[in-house]
Amino acid sequence: MFIGQYNHNLDDKGRVAVPAKFRPELKKAVVTKGLDSCLFLYPQKEWQKMAEGIADLPIDKSGNRAFSRSMLAGATEVEFDKQGRIILPDYLRSFAGLTKNVVIAGLYNRLEIWDEAKWNGYQAETEKNYNEIAEALHDLKS
């Protein structure tokens, strides 16, 4: 289980350290284009479930094809170096607008990797509507 928010630096080679407490679950991991201009980092098992769900989408709808292409073709397996860092390919760093400062956010079954400024903006905007969002979620569950 991944929870919490962690600030890290992206080095000149595109490497970022993943919090040590998450590494045991990420021995085999996949990073891909996420939503809201971030990257998703999945443990292999969770990625397998996600990829199978995407692969099962009917291909006769253009939105399904576009989403499949983005998530699946945009994915890459990552390995940890001795310092617990992964390399994020140029195309993924560019997609997410990652610069020097990044935030790694734990979201239960995946991690999200955000440019720190984008994360802060997203959080500020979301927190303005937090009560309405919570009520809408409650209404969906009822």
Protein Blocks (a to p, Z undefined) as FASTA:
>chain_A
ZZdjddddddfkopacddfklmmmmmpacddddehhiacdddfklmmmmmmmmmmpcfkb
mklmmmmmmmmmmpccddddfkopacddfklmmmnopafbccdddehjaccdddfklmmm
mmmmmmmmmmmmmmmmmmmmZZ
